[in-house]
Amino acid sequence: MAGDCGKWVVMVTAQTPMNMSVIKYWGKRDETLILPVNDSISITLDPDHLCTTTTVAVSPTFDRDRMWLNGKEISLSGGRYQNCLREIRSRATDVEDDENGIKIAEKDWEKLHLHIASYNNFPTAAGLASSAAGFACLVFALAKLMNLKEDRSKLSTIARQGSGSACRSLHGGFVKWIMGKDEDGKDSLAVQLADEEHWDDLVIIIAVVSSRQKETSSSTGMRETVETSLLLKHRAKEVVPKRIPQMEEAIKNRDFASFAQLTCAESNQFHAVCLDTSPPIFYMNDTSRRIISIVENWNRYEGTPQVAYTFDAGPNAVLFARNRKTAILLLQRLLFYFPPDSFFGLNSYIVGDKSILKDAGIEGIKDVEGLPPPPEMKDSIPSQKYMGDVSYFICTRPGRGPVLLSDKTQALLNPQTGLPK
Amino acid sequence: MAGDCGKWVVMVTAQTPMNMSVIKYWGKRDETLILPVNDSISITLDPDHLCTTTTVAVSPTFDRDRMWLNGKEISLSGGRYQNCLREIRSRATDVEDDENGIKIAEKDWEKLHLHIASYNNFPTAAGLASSAAGFACLVFALAKLMNLKEDRSKLSTIARQGSGSACRSLHGGFVKWIMGKDEDGKDSLAVQLADEEHWDDLVIIIAVVSSRQKETSSSTGMRETVETSLLLKHRAKEVVPKRIPQMEEAIKNRDFASFAQLTCAESNQFHAVCLDTSPPIFYMNDTSRRIISIVENWNRYEGTPQVAYTFDAGPNAVLFARNRKTAILLLQRLLFYFPPDSFFGLNSYIVGDKSILKDAGIEGIKDVEGLPPPPEMKDSIPSQKYMGDVSYFICTRPGRGPVLLSDKTQALLNPQTGLPK
């Protein structure tokens, strides 16, 4: 170790995306290593709209490992953090920071402590699982700081031990988490199927659904499903292994009809095995079901899928529109059924890529009120409006994998003290 | 044919109960004969609270078969009615009505026409499937009129062709519908496992849940599940065959804990395969889920099941309390969360066996307002009230099978004209 009298701080800042599964991960075969009962496939979301930024720092002045999440210090004593930190430290190598004249030898990493600050660019209240982006960012940033030689897929096996789905956030675009066979989990990792440019027609709209229910955590939920559902094993052994190559093919060919059929069926089957759990787990509510009806009715009316839906461990809908034109029609439908509260207005109701709103010709509440009922709306859905049932919508798209942020102003820790700014 | 110059009318009136399945029937292997993909088990409900009354009449003056349901004439041209009428006519035998000096020979039945009037003693708006009791009553009454020699289980094979679950309404108490193996459906029939006296501790409370959704008919729903669900086959082949003997054993031993565990798991798995259908079928809504939470929380708090729930093709909850004492505690909980609208009052809010209400010490709205929160209610369920989410409750019990009503004043057809009274 060398440097300015041991007062130096070395920092790395990274940004890592969220991902949304289209072939679902539900059920572990190993709780500690976090090994799943089936492969899964996800789409990485544009980090401009949904991401985690993490700064990791090392300094001989730090007396213990510490972490701040969204500005608040949290404990690192949990097994998941400890597993990730241990796995990364064991792979650390020599670091030479020529700029500041600092050298850290491989053996020093065991003695040095870390400061970690992490921040999500979306409200926690959204109920959007942030642990995937969070653990992926932690692992990616630390791997850079400690000069790990492992590639992203290898790093994904470490992130996986923090939060299963985190492994998929190590890549951009379209990602497969291969369940693997090894008992030690070394082959349970994420690979990129295609990058985010491959299918850039896709538009993603997330409906953040208001909920008064306290939800079962996904860890608890999947454990209870594994223990009690008589359908889960059949799903994992017979259904998913057939769907994985079908989904890979659909993505490869940008075949939206197959993609939509598989994505919706997967979401529904995941919630079906939750319901087959004892006691049953409900993540979707009446608003979620209403959104499904709107999409299913529209798809049936058009004769070919326009939009696919998927729901994770909560009531929020993630909708995939086949292209920008469809996304405009989708947003009009969503605003027709779920208009914004006129007091708060449109600006905070549609976030992310607001340009879709503009292309839809909607600039204010008046334009929403003027939206005609969708033509597919017959007696099947009453023309009722559900103001207040959706908190807001996020417009986004497939996005890139983790990146380093070299702009030092974006660091979350003070470069002198190593404490949160 | 002999009698008073061909002006006679011969009539029979019968009353037949509804039944509620605890091992679910969902999916046909033969759409025309109505042959199921698995066995099912039901409990017959007390006809004092839920039943169909049917009068069937024959007269040489009738020029065609006609039917009135709840006072309104309906068409008999549907395949299901035609199948039942054909099957019954083919088994008709000689009838001698000594009282009126009328003789009808076996061969005459092919030429004679029928009048049928049917009436449900519960509102159609309840969304409680009335076709089971209806077809069972039609078949039972006609079998008597036409002097069929078949026993009730044989008659159940005819009722089955009107509506699958109707076959189970031919018996009282606890009933199994054996799926059978024959292609012609002759061995797909209902048998009684135990009569209604066997386990008369059980109290049944039905929550009629308000719903704005238009529901998928069960015929359409089960066809779509058979065609698209990848989980249904596994359920029918692997899961239900194991649960049937377990449920028979639980009923035989009046083992409420096993009965409750199986009943709830079956209800949830049935709704799981509905959700696994494409497009997904939702019968339960947020109110249904709230009732499940109330029951699950209470059962967990007590450490042993107090109440079981089951939901058919709609949002209504059917709750089984282990005994009268538990039923009182259940009703108090239900009224705590779902109080009646004070304008309409209690009298029309709790129907059926109102004595449970009295034993619960609840005589008016004031008593409902004074109900304390259940002790198991911690932070898990907010102490919110959901007035208006339940339309009303029906208190009932296991009941008897079909009976003939010899009191002629109860006939629904005029004995002279054979037309509705």
Interface residues (C-beta under 8 A of the other chain):
Chain A: R212 K214 L230 L231 H234 R235 E238 V239 Q261 C264 A265 N268 Q269 H271 A272 V273 L275 D276 T277 S278 P279 P280 F282 N285 D286 R289 I292 E296 R300 D379 S380 P382 Q384
Chain B: R212 K214 L230 L231 H234 R235 E238 V239 Q261 C264 A265 N268 Q269 H271 A272 V273 L275 D276 T277 S278 P279 P280 F282 N285 D286 R289 I292 E296 R300 D379 S380 P382 Q384
